[in-house]
Structure formats: structure tokens, C-alpha cells
Amino acid sequence: MTLHILYVDDEPDIREIVTLALSLDPQIGVATAASGAAALARARETSFDLILLDVMMPSMDGPTTLKQLQLHGLVPPAAVAFVTARTQAHEIAHFMTLGAIGVIAKPFDAIHLARDVRALLQKTAR
């Protein structure tokens, strides 16, 4: 089963690294968006299993993007996780109250990113 993932980040270098890292797993398809607004447009066009949102983005940050995705009925079915350097326990707890299924810490290990994404999805499927 192929997983369809949308990665949202305003940094083009990070989007490229994530695309390459997740593409190491032949059963993961990756799309990207450079902003929260672009993520909303992509999520309206295509169904995703997981949307990975950078927390710190200009105009529409990750939490605001998640709220908009929820308001438009795009999550669920897509699950959302944040990718951020803000990984103190109270910050992760806050992200979870917003409806995220988890957090992937920045900087992340590109070699293990696909494994980490699968683990995140499996943890929520239980």
C-alpha cells in the first residue's frame, strides 16, 4: 500500500531533503507545498494519508494551517503531524491538543525519516 504524504515547509532546501528522504521508501509518494495556503489547495485536489506541517512559516503557520484544514473538512481523513524544533513536552502536548498525531523533531535524521513517519502512522492506527 502506497502512503501519500504532503510535506509543507517554506524552506525549499528542506522540502527537497524531505522529498529525497521519503522517496527512499518505494511505498511512499511525496508531494510538497511551500505555504499553508498552497497546502490547502493541494489537500483539496488530492487525498493524503499524512500531512507533515512545519510549525514556523510566514503568513500561515503550521497550527493555523491545521485549523484551516480542519475547517475545510480535509483532516480527517488525512492525519497531520508537525515538524518542528519546538519539542519540549508542553509544546508537543499543545500540538496534540490541536489535533496532530505527533511531532517529528527538527533537525530530523533523513536516513530514518520514512521509518519515523511509518512509526507515527502505526502508533495512531492502534
Secondary structure, 3 states (H helix, E strand, C coil): CCEEEEEECCCHHHHHHHHHHHHCCCCEEEEEECCHHHHHHHHHHCCCCEEEEECCCCCCCHHHHHHHHHHCCCCCCCEEEEEECCCCHHHHHHHHHCCCCEEEECCCCHHHHHHHHHHHHHHHHC
